[in-house]
């Protein structure tokens, strides 16, 4: 009966053939052992729970309401496809500024908070109470004292699972703050995967910041942290800020049960630049795989070049094959990953996964230290994808992520130059093949943990 139940459930719910066969085989070979582990590890409670809990999003267009394409070149199919994938229209008239590390980003973000007149919305995966975090807490507290409406979301694990000092300091200061999917019970394992990896700051509904940067001293190189983390963040102005605010409002309703509405959160926004942009969200609910689909569509539309920078590179075989096929058809494909990331298991698994892609002509470059946490994708020096999503299964399938796609040649060229400038030593097929047998076995074994790394 146990083996039959596992078989029926796996056949109905497992999309990957290999996964379904593995669980079914284990259940019939060892019904009690296999059934127990399938019940604990094999059932996707992440997606099921998210479907049950995630509230209906605000500010989303229905598929039939997507505006006609504003992009007229070979990337028009990409804009059309992402409109159907995301349910959002692109917005014209946006301006972007690029910041490197907390040395540049934090002063700009703190200045925006200091100038806030009616509202501040902040969401961060990590929010420490070190020197940098304290500066943000003080700025938010001062804004609250001026009568500004302040709302803060901190992830329930990334911001401190057992104790989130930033959350408690904000609450003591009278600031409305929530912890995303927090549970103090360690055996509630599905909650550990439902993480909000988004980085959002919206001031007065008109000025937005997003990218890959958390709030911590490790991002400020001038402070000489023991383990520095380089990162890239962006300031956004223009109509697309409303989509950033909408994404935050949806999460706020989910975490706190309150709706953020009205002019202080959603004002009329005048154009502030020439870029066309759109917010792309993903998560283990109805947004599942949307970030991965966006990357696949962009690869398919590329004609000349693909540049990717990511701190962790462990996508599934679909993306690896798409990059390989792009290289085969003559497109220059460059992937920049850290020479050494802050997760050694990811580095090992990456070496086990990328060999076939490299043999087909994809160039993989090892970025020099210190560790760089930037996430950037550039297509044909015309289109960019920026935000919080890493190129791994956790970001593509489990985390709640937020990125922005931007149709703007100056921004794309600046990001391509940035990615190219941070290429270090090229990783070669010979170097991959030269690993000893024990190392190759270790890397291949760790790769089996790919969905959880």
N, C-alpha and C positions, 0 to 999 in steps of 0.2 A: 504493500500500500504506500509506503514512504517513497520507494523508487518510482512508482507510477505517478504519484503526486508531483515529484520533482520533474519527471519527464514532461507531464502536461504543462506545468508552469513554465518550464524552460522553452518548450516549443512555442508557447503563446507570447512570451515576453522577451526572449533573448534575440536580439537582432543579429549578433555576430554568430556565424555558424560554428566557429571553433569554440567559442564560449559555451554555446548550447551543448555541443557534443561532449565537451569536457565535464560539465556538470552532470549530464545524463549518464555518462560512463562511470563517473565516481559514485553516483547514487546506486547504480545496479551492482557495481563491484563491492560496495560497502554501504548498504542502505542507511544504517544508523549514523555512521560517521559522515557520509556524504550528505544525508538529509539535514543533519544538524548544521554543517558548515554552509550548505546552500541557504538554509533559513536565516543564518546569521550574516553571511557575507554575499550571497548570490542574488538576493532580492533587492531591487533598486528602490529602496524606501526614500532615497533622496528625491527622486523625481515625483514619486507619489505624494510625499509630504508637501513638496513645493506646490503641486497642483492644488492641494487642499487648502493651503494657507495663503498663498500669494494673492493679494487683492487685485482687482481689475485695475489696469494701469490708466493713468490720466494722460490726456494730451496725445493719444495715439490715433492716427488716422485709420479708417477701415480700408481694406485692400482696394475697394472701388473708388476711394477718395484720393488715391495717390495722384499728385499733380503730374502733368506731362513733363517729360524729361527736359531738364535745363542744360544738359550736356550734349553737345552735337557731334563730337568726334567719335573715335573708336571706343571710348569709354562710356558712351550712352547706354549700351546694353548692361554695363555694370551698374549704372545708376538705377536703371529700371529694375534689375534683379534685386538689388538691395532694398528698393522700395517695397517690393512684394515680400521680401524676407523679414524686414523690420516693421512694416506697417506704418512707416513714417515717410514724409516727403523731405526732400532736400530743401534747405533754406539758403537763399542768396544774401549777399551783403554782409559777410562776416570778416572779421579781422583776427589774425593770430599773432602771438608773440611767443618765442621759444626761450625757456629758461633752463640752464644747466645747473643741477645740484641745488641743494637748499641754500647755498650761498647767494644765488640769484633769485630763486623762486620764493623763498620765505619772506624776504623783505617786501616783494611785490604783493604777496598775499596778505601780509600783516598791514601794509599800507591801505589796501582795499577794505579790509575789515575796519581799520581806524576811520575811514571815510564813509562807512556805511550809514545810511540815513533811516532806512525802514526795516531791512531784513538781512540776515546772514544764514545760509544753509551750508553745513560742512559735513562731509562724510569721509571717513578714513579707515583703512584696514588696520594700520598700526598708529597709535597715538600715545607717545610716551610722555612722562612728566619730567624729562630732563630739561636742559636749558632751553632748547628749541620748543619743546612742548609747552613749557611754562609760559613762554612768550605768547603762544597762541591762546592759552587759557586766559592770560591777563588781557589780551586784546578782545577776546569774546566777552569777558566779564565787563570790560569798559563799555563795549557796545551795548550790552544789556542794560547797564546803568544809564546810558543815554536814551533809553526807551526803544532801542532796536529789537525787533523780534529775532531771536537766535535759536536755531535748531541744530543739534549735532547728533550724528550717528557714528558709533564706534563698533567695529566688528566684535562679536562676542568671544572670539578666540584670538585673532590677531591683535586686538587691543588689550589683551590680558584675560585669560580664561578664568583663573581662580580669583584674581583681583585686578580690576581695572582702575588704577589710581586716577587716570585722567577723567574717566567717567564720574567717579565719586567727587573729584574736585569741582567739576563742572556743575554737578547737582548741588553741591554745598553752596556754590555761587549763585544759585537760583536759575541756572540755565537749563532749558529743556534738552535733555540728552537721553538717548536710547542705545541699547546694546543689541546688535543684530544677531538674532538666533543664538542667544546665550543660554546655556544650561550648565549648572554646576555639577551635574551628574555624569561621571565619566563613562558609564555604561550606555548612555544614550548616543552611541557612536554615529548614527546617521546625521546628527546635528553637527558633528565635527567637519563634515564635508560641505555643509550648506553655508559657505562663507561669502560675505560681501567684500570683494576685493576692490571695490570702486573707490576712486579718489575724486571727490567733487567739492568745489567751493563755489557758491553763487552769492553775490553781494547785490542787494537791491533788485534782484531779478534781472540785472542788466550786464553784469560783469561775471564771467565764469573762469574757473581754473580747473584743469583736469590733466591727467597724464599717469605716470607710474609712481609718483613720489608719495611716501608716507610722511608722517610728522615725527621726526626723531633726530637726535644729534648726529647719528651716523651718516646723514645726508649732507652735512655741512663740513666740507673739507677743511675750512679755515679753523675749525675746532680741533683738528687732528684726532679724530676718533680712532680707537684701536682697530676697528674693522670698518673702514670707510665704504660707503655705498654711493656710487655715482648714479645719477638719474636725470631724466628729462621731464619737464613739465611745461604746460602751455596755458597762456591767457587767451580767453575767447571773448570777443565782443560781437554783437549783432544778433539777428533773430534766432540763431541756433542755440543761444543761451537758454531760451524757453524750453528746449528739449532737455538740456541738462537739468533745469529746475524741475521739469516734469518727472524725470527719472528719480530725482531725490524725493519729490513729493510722494511718488508711488512707494518707495521704501519707507518713508516716514509713516505713511498710513498703515503699512504692514507692521512696523515695529511698535508704533505708539497708538494706533487706532484713531489717529486724528487726520483730518484733511487740511492741506494747506491750499487755500484759495484766496482769490482777490488780487487787487492791484499791487500790494506790497510784494507778492511772490511772482506774479505774472503780469508785469506792466507791458505796455506797447513799446516795442524795441525798434529803434531806428537803425538803418544800415550803418555799418562801421568798417566796411572793407569790401573787397572784390571776391572773396572766397565763397564757394558753394559748399555747404557742409550738412552733415546729418549725424545724429547720435545713433549708435548701434549698441544695444544691450544684449546680454546673453546670461543664461542661468539654467539650472536644472528643472525649470518649470516649463511653460510654453515657449520660452526663449531658448530652449535647449538646442545646442549646436549652431546657433545663428552666427556666432563669431567665426566658427570654422567654415560655415557656408560662405561668409563674406570673403574670407581669405581665398577659398577655392574659386569663387567667381572672379576675384581680382587676378589671380594667376591665369585663369582661362582667357581673360581679356588683354593680358600683357602682350605687347608686340616687340619691345626692345630690351627692357631691363626689369629685373625684380631685385630689390634690396630689402633685406630683413635684418633687423637687430633685435635680439631677445636674450634675456638672462638665462632662460631655460628652453631647451629645444628638444621636446619629446612629443611631437605630433603623431597622430596615427598614420597608418599606411596610405590613407587617401591623400593626405597633404604631401607626404614624402613622394608619392608617385606623381602628383600634380607638378611639384617642383622639378622632378626628374624629366617629365615629359616636356615641360617648358624649356629646359636646357637642351633637350634633344632637338627641338624645333628651332634652335639657334638663338634663343633668348639668353642674355647674360643674367645668370642667377647667382647672387652673392648673399650668403648668410653669415652674420657676425655673431658669435657667441663668446662668452668669457673664457679665457684660458683656464680659469679656475673660478667656479661659482661658489656661493656659500652653502650649496647642497651637494656634497661629494657623490651621493648616490645618483643624482641626476646626471652629473658628468660621466659617470661610468656607463649608465644606460644609454646616454647619447652616443657614445662611441660604438656601442653595439648596434645602433639603429641606422646610422647615416651612411654606412659603406656603399650600399647599392645606389643611393642617390648621388653620391660623389662620383661613382664610376660612370654615371650618365652625364657628367659635366657640371654639376652644381659645385660651386666654390664655397668652401667653409673656411672662415677666418677666425682666429683666436684673438679676441681683444685683450690687450694688456691690462695688468692690474693698475689701480684697484678695481674691484668688482663693479661692473656696470649693470644697472637694473633697468635700463631704457628699453622700451618696446616700440618699435617703429617698423612700418612697412611702406615702401615707396614703389609705385608702378610707373614706368616710362617717364619719370620726372614730371608727372602731371597729377598723380593721385596719391594720397597718403592715408594711412590708418594709424591713429595715435590713441593712446589710452592705457588701460590697466592690464590688458590681457597678455599673458605669456603664451608662447607657442608650445603648450603642453596639454595633456589630457585634462588636468585639473582645471585650467582656465577655460578650455573649450567645452567641458562637459559638466563640471561640478560647481565652480565658483559663480557667483553673480558678478559680472564684469560690465564695464562701460568703456567704449571706445568712440571715436569720431572719425568718420571718413570725410576727407577734405579734397575737393577738386580745385587746386590752386597751384599753378606752376612755380611761383616764387617759393612757397612753403615746401613743395616737393623737392625742388632743387636744393634748398638749404638743408633739408633732412638727408637727401642723398649725399651731399658733400660731407655732412656730419658722420654718417655711417661709414663712408669710404675712408675718412680721416682716422677712424678708430679701428681700422683693420690692422691686426698685428700679423703674426706668423700664419701662413696658410697651412691648414691641416690637410695632409695628403693621404692618398690611398696606401702608400707605402708605410706611413706612420701607423695607420689603422691596422694593417696586416702584420706589422712588426711586433704587436703586443704578444706577450708570451701566452701559452695555452692556459695557465691558471688565470691570468688577467682576462683573457677572452671569455672564459667560462664564468668568471665573476661578473663581468659586464653583461653577458647574455642572461644570467640568472636575475640580476637586478632589473633588467629590462622587463621581465615578467611582472614586475610591480608597477609598471608604467601608469596605470590608471590612478594609482594612489600616491605617486611621487609629487 
